[in-house]
């Protein structure tokens, strides 16, 4: 990897970066809740049209559980993407920028 290339970030690192920005920037937080794809897009990250992005604000009275993708329901191509089989930094989960690795 050359100095000019950015190291792909994990999905966890990506989420942490977005949360950190939302905590520091009240206007970004409002935009993120209102229209997550547009708010994240302003940071240079584009998601494919068929990918939905949901943002919820945590509260003491609600517990949120995010279940992982059921790998039995993925096509071979999707399974390759999830397993990091894409080499061109594009896949159905993240689009083309930034690249994620699990």
Secondary structure, DSSP 4 states (H G I P E B T S, - for coil): --TTSPPPEEHHHHHHHHHHHHHH-HHHHHHHHH-HHHHHHTTT-B--TT--------BTTB----PPP-GGGS-HHHHHHHTT--SSS-BTTTBSBS-EE-
